[in-house]
């Protein structure tokens, strides 16, 4: 299913969706933005039933869940809540354009730690509860502030994200790799290795194959992955294959055994084991869950 683009058309923008004492159902369809999108949920009473899908990953939104989607990362959300009169459920969202944040980082070198977070956002990022609690408090307090005062809080939020050492990626593979601070030669090599994996992922791939393709030593290839793709060669290949398998599970009726064979796994048992380890569910459960959400 191809996502649609949702345009924000602001350099940066905050919005607050607050529900007090009312039950509701909300569906935000399969879409993406040209901007970064930071979302934090507030549900202290635990009445929210919300499933979010990001790329090839499903997760439950709950109180103080905090995620960042990079430009081009597809996502959708289905939410419902049954609230008593005194109960509040809210979502607080901050969108910001890549051009705006790059200009800000260029003007203020002390914000340079934020660059790493922006790079990682091409896979989506889920932040720790401690970070989410801090950001939730900051975001909720911007509601009645002037634009100038909101800006100062936004800077604090960005640095809070950068300082979270327990953040983790949401999706199996990147949707728009960011090669920040890489030379043109390095960027070319990364693009070549990505094209090679995209073309040959269904076949056995060894590091020696990439060495031959790039005319590089094994140690250089390993460093290329760790530095610019933020994961090891083995993890990247596994995540890419699982991501392609997820696409087929959602978009085709192909048997799971056929999908396993044609996404580079040597047998279905190995595929099922790695898939469950990565997605916390079996391939068949993933297919059923995703299609159920899309049919709503």
N, C-alpha and C positions, 0 to 999 in steps of 0.2 A: 504494500500500500504506500503510495507516494505521499509524503507530507506536503502541506501547503505552507507558504511563508506568511507569517504574521508580522506586519510592519509596525514599528514603534515610532520612527521618524523624530527622535529626540537624541541629543548628545548624551543625556542621561535623564532618567525618569524614575520616580518612586511611586508606587500605588499600594493602597491598603484595602483589602477586601475583608470587611468585618461583619460577622453575623452574631447577634446577641438574642438569645431566646427564641430563635426560629429554626425549624427543621428545613432541610434543603437537599437537593440533588444537583450536582454540577458535573458537566462533561466538557473538558477542553480537548478538542480533537487532535489528531496526529499532525503536528506542525513544528516549525522551527523559526528562529529569528536570525537576522543579520547581526544582532547585538548579543552581548553577554547577558545572561539572565540569572539573577540570584534570588532564590525563593526560600523563605523561612515560614514554618507553620507554628501557630499558637493554639494549643488545645489542652489546657491544664486539667480539664475534667475527663479527658479520654473518650469523648463521644464521637470523634471523627473516624469515619471508615473511608480511607482513601488509598487508591492504588495508582502509582505513577509508573509509566513506562518510558524509558530513555534508551534510544538505540535498540540494543538487544537485551536490556535488563529491566526486570520488574522489581519494584520495591514498595513498601508501605510508607506513606507519609503519616507522621504522628507528631505529637507535641515536641517542639524544638528540633524538628528535622530541618536540615539546612543543606541545599544543593546549589551548585553553580553549573549552568549549561553554557558551553562555548557557542560561538556563532556556527550555525549549520547543524547543531546537534538536535535530531528530531526527538520529540517527547509528547506525551499526552497524559491527562489526569482524569480519573473518575472519582468523585467524592460525594459522600452523603453524611448527614449528621442529624441526630435527633436531640434537640436541645431543650432544656428546661429554661424558664424565664430569665434566670440569673447567669446562664452559661454563655461564654464567648468562645467562638471558633473563628480564627482569622488567618489570612495569608498576607504576607508583606513581601513585595517584589521590588527589586531594583534592576533596571535595565541600563546598560551603558554601551555606547558604540565603540568598536575597536579603535577607530581613529581618535576619539576623544581620550581614551585611556592611554594610548601611545603618546599623545601630545603631553598629557599630564606627567607621565613617567619621564619623558625627555626633559621637561622643565624642572622636575624635582628628583634628583638622583637618590635622595633618601628613601624614595618609594620603590627602589629597584627590586626588593624582595617580591613584590607583587607580580613581576614578570613570570616567575616560575609557576605561579598559580594560573595565570592566563594561558600558559603553554599546556598545562595539564587539563585545562577545561575542555579541550577538544574531545576528551573522553567523558566529560561530565565529572563532577567531583562531589562526593558526599563528605561533609565535615563532621567532626566529633561533636558529642552532646555539649561539652564544655564550651566549644567555640560557638555552637548554635545558640546556646543560652545567652551568651554575651551579645551576639549579633541580633538576636530577637529583641533584646532590651533596647539596643541602639535603634533598630528599625522602627519599633513601635513608638519611640520617643520623637521621631521625625515628623509625625502626623501634623502637628500644629506649628512647625518651625518655618521660618522664612527660607527661601531658596538658598541664600548665602549661608545660613546656619545649617541647613541640611547638608550642604557641601562639606562642611567641616566634619560632620558625623560620617559621611560617606568615606572620607579619607581614613577615618579611624576603623571603619568596617573593613576596608580593603587590607589594611595592615593586620587586622585581627585574623583574616583569612590566611594571609601569608605566614603568620606565626603558628598556625595549627599544624603540628607535626603528625597528627593522627588522621589527617584527611586521606581519602582513598578514591580511586577511580570508580566510576559507575559502569561504564561499558567495556566490552571485550576489546574493542579496537577504536582507533581515533577516527573522527569524521572530518577533521581538517587539521592535519599536522602543523604545528607551529615550530619552525626551526629558528627560534630566536638566537641571536648572537652566533650564528653559524656562517662560515664563509660560503661564497657561491659554489666553490668546489665541494664542500661538505654537503650543501643542500642538494647538489646534483647527485652525489653518491647515495644519499638517503632516498631520493626520488627513484633512483635506479633499483635500489634494493626493494623498495615497496612495490614497484612495477613487477619485479621478478617474482615476489611472493604472490602478488595478485594473479599472475599468469600461471604459476606452478603449484599453488597451495594444495591442490588435489593429489600431487605427486610427492614422493619422498624428497625432502630438501635437507641437505647437510650444509654445515658451515663452509665446507670445502667448495660447494657449488657457488656460494656467494663470493668466496675468495676469488674464484676463477672469473666470475662475472664482473667484479669490481677491481680486479688486479690488486688485491690487498692481502695482508697477512691475517691469520685467524685472530690474533690479539687485536688488530685494528678493527676488524669486523665486530668483535664483541664490544669494543669501546664505542663504536658507532651506535649500536643499539642502546647501550646504557646511557650514553650522553644525550642523544637526540630523540630517541623513542621512549626513553624513561623506563625501560624494562629490558630483560635479557632476550637474546635471540630465541631461546626455547619458549619463553613465556609469550613473546610477541607472536610467534608462529601458532602456538596453541590457541591464544586468544583470537587471532585472525580466523583460524579454522572454525572455532566455535561460533564466532560471529556470522560466518557464511552459512553454517549449519542452521543458525537461528533464522536467517533470512529465508531459507528453504522451508523450515518448519512452519513459518508464518504464511508464506506466499504460495506454497505448492501442497499437493496431496501426496507427494512422494513418500514411499515407505521409509521408516527411520533407518533400516538397514542400508537402503540405497543412499540416503543422505550421508550416513557415516562413511561409506565406501568412497563417495565422491567429494568429500571434504578433507581427505587426507588421513583418516584414521584407519589403522590396519585391520580392525575388527570392531563389531558392534559393542562388545563388552567393554573394550577400552574407551570407545566413544561415550557410552552411557556413564562410565565411571568418571571420566574427565568432565563431561557436561554437568553432572550432578555436583561435582566438587566445585565447579565454577559458578553455576546458576542456583545451587541449593534446591534443585528439583530435577526430575527426569525429563528427557526430551519430549515425551508424550504429554507430561503435565504442563510443560512450557507451551507446547502447541495449543493445548486446550485452554489454558489461561489467557493467552494472547488473543486467540480468536473469540473467546467469550467477551473480552473487553472491547474488541473492535466491533462486535455485533450489537453493542448497546446503543 
